[in-house]
Amino acid sequence: MHFTTRIDGAAAHITVHGEIDYTTLPTLSAAAAGLPPDVTELVWDLHDARFMDVAGLHLLFDQPSQEGPARKTTVTNLAPQPLRLLVLATEVNPALELARLLPDTLPATLLDD
């Protein structure tokens, strides 16, 4: 697994290339925690992350303590398996607020279930 980070003003885009699991979680969490404090929006691009286990839920839903303004976190380009994991997690725990992670509208694949 590797990732790329692009910062554009107050928004950071982290693109994950590979699986998200407990082995890769510390590296990805450190990448997010290491963003400059003036970054107020974090977009996880998961186009190349075809598999995500429960560690991905921690990555996306756990908010690290940080100085400065709160950071809005969103996810884009979800593959079917990570999307299904997010849907299942929010069915079990509606407080996770899937709509907060997915910008604009939910993908059409959710409407098929």
N, C-alpha and C positions, 0 to 999 in steps of 0.2 A: 504494500500500500504506500502511496505517496499522495501528496496534495499540493495544490497551487493556491496562492493567496494573491488577490488583487484588491487594492484599496483605491476607492474612487470617492474622494471627499470624506463624508461621514459614514460611507458604506464600505464594508469589507465583504468580499466574495471569496469563500473558501470552496474549492472544487476538490472533491475526494476521488481518487483514482484507486479503486480496490475495495475490499471488504471493510465494513465497520464492525469490529468485535472488541472483546476485552483486551486483546493484544494491541490494537490500534487506538483504542480509546484514550490512553494517556497522551499520545502524540497529538491527536486531534484536539483534545481539551486544552493542551498547552498552547497550541496554535491560536485558539480562540482567546485564551487568557492573556496571551502575549500581544494582542492587538493594541494599538495606541488608545489612550483613554478618550480621545475625541471621536472614535468610531462609535456611532450610536445605532447602527444597523448592521446585522450580520446575516448574510445569505449563504446558506449551505447549498451548493450545487451538487446533487447526487446522481447526475447523469451516468457517471462511470462507477458508481457504487451499486452493484447489482445485488449485493447481499448485506443485510444488517441484522445483527442479533440484538438482544436486550441492551447491550452497551450503547447502541444508537439512540435508544430512548433516553438514556442518561445524558448523552451528548446534546440532544435536541431540547430536552425539557428541563434539565437541571440548570439553574442560573447561578454561575459562580459569583461569589462576593467580589465586588470591584468598586473602586473609587469612581466618582463621576456619575454622569447620567445613566439611566437604565438603558440596556441595549436590546433593541427589538430583534428577535431571531425569526427568520423565515427559511423555508426549504423550497427548492425548485428542482424540476427535472427528476422526479422520483421514478425509479424503476418499479415494476409490479410488486416484487417481494418486500422492499422497504415500505412501500405504501400500504400494503396489506398489514404489515406489522404495526404501523401507526394506527390504522383503523381498528385493529383488534385491541390495542392498548387503550384507545379512547372509549371503546365499547365497555371494557372492564372498569375503566376509571374516567368518567366523563369530565372530571376536573382538569384533565390534561389539555383540553381545549385544542383540538386538532385544527380548527379554523384559524387559530392564532398563528400557526406555523405555515399554513398554506395561503399565499397571497391571493387576493381577489376571489376566485371561485374554486370550489373543489373539483378535482379532475373527473372527467366523465366516467372513469372506471369505478368510482365510488357509487355512481348512480345505478350501475348494473348489479350491485350486490343485493 
